[in-house]
């Protein structure tokens, strides 16, 4: 039997590692491109890592589906996660069969379609996984938009310029970051249009991403703007602690106690599965304003945080050793 302490440690490791593995899987798929479907061309370490991540997420998906009350509802609400764990080996066999039948163009189209579907399913899975364990912030949206712009630009550049995907994704990163090494340049009119698109959109995405990261580093995620400014002022004052008088120290302590009391009054202390938060009330009102078709889409295909919270609670609940 696993002790309660060990179980808590395993759950903590599980909550930390799952979002990290989801991000790693997105980056490996994004960097490999068509090599994702050619195991012989993948580095052995990447090959083993991809399959290890696949095993972890497959086990996580089916365990959570087993714990839910309505499995059909769970499948539709987590359709992207289901697509993400579907093996690509059958598609590889299909492409080889089409290649043997001298239908290489059809095989290439299949690879591109599967890659696009896989990329967005991996991206959604990463977002959902982050949302399950980490408070969602604008960083997730900025990162998703940035990666989507890079992949689309790389695929278009590869098609128009006749280059492989690895060169194209390298070009996309260097162009979006405004580095521009000049080792790979577009020569066709279409490729130059893609480059112009990436110069504008990519620069905006990178700027948005760095801006969000800077904002997270400057301000605490549980304080408002004015409160964060006060805390930053106190930190600057403490940097010259030896110059502070006893009255200055008393004033700093009084300000911190006031902020703590104000923050404690506004903090939500109830369980999400038992009582609705203000955010849930806003989401429910927004949901009621939608039309019937939009409400059906939301109820059928959009992940329910309450349902996920109940499943996570079942995963972490402690059983009686006598049972």
Long-range contacts (C-beta under 8 A, 24 or more apart in sequence): 1-321, 4-318, 7-318, 11-315, 11-316, 15-133, 16-133, 17-56, 18-56, 18-57, 18-60, 18-129, 18-132, 18-133, 19-126, 19-129, 19-130, 19-132, 19-133, 19-134, 21-53, 21-56, 21-57, 22-57, 22-122, 22-125, 22-126, 22-129, 22-130, 23-126, 24-49, 24-53, 25-50, 25-53, 25-57, 25-84, 25-122, 25-125, 25-126, 26-119, 26-122, 26-123, 26-126, 26-147, 29-115, 29-118, 29-119, 29-122, 30-119, 30-147, 30-150, 30-151, 30-169, 31-166, 31-169, 33-115, 33-154, 33-158, 33-164, 33-165, 33-166, 33-168, 33-169, 34-111, 34-115, 34-164, 34-165, 35-165, 35-166, 36-88, 36-115, 36-118, 37-88, 37-91, 37-92, 37-95, 37-111, 37-114, 37-115, 38-92, 39-92, 54-85, 54-87, 57-81, 57-84, 57-85, 57-125, 58-85, 61-85, 63-315, 64-311, 64-315, 67-311, 67-314, 67-315, 68-307, 68-311, 74-307, 76-300, 76-301, 77-300, 77-301, 77-302, 77-303, 77-304, 77-307, 78-128, 78-303, 79-301, 80-120, 80-121, 80-124, 80-125, 80-128, 81-121, 81-124, 81-125, 81-128, 83-117, 83-118, 83-121, 84-118, 84-121, 84-122, 84-124, 84-125, 88-114, 88-118, 112-155, 116-155, 119-151, 120-148, 123-147, 123-148, 128-303, 131-303, 131-305, 132-308, 132-312, 135-221, 137-212, 137-216, 137-221, 138-212, 138-215, 139-209, 139-212, 139-213, 139-216, 142-205, 142-208, 142-209, 142-211, 142-212, 143-209, 145-205, 145-208, 146-176, 146-202, 146-205, 146-206, 146-208, 146-209, 149-176, 149-198, 149-201, 149-202, 149-205, 150-176, 150-198, 150-202, 153-194, 153-197, 153-198, 153-201, 153-202, 156-190, 156-194, 157-186, 157-191, 157-194, 157-195, 160-186, 160-188, 160-190, 160-191, 160-194, 161-186, 161-187, 161-188, 161-191, 172-198, 172-202, 175-199, 175-202, 176-202, 176-203, 176-205, 176-206, 177-202, 177-206, 178-203, 178-206, 222-263, 223-259, 223-263, 227-259, 227-262, 227-263, 230-255, 230-259, 231-259, 272-305, 272-306, 272-309, 273-306, 273-309, 273-310, 273-313, 280-306
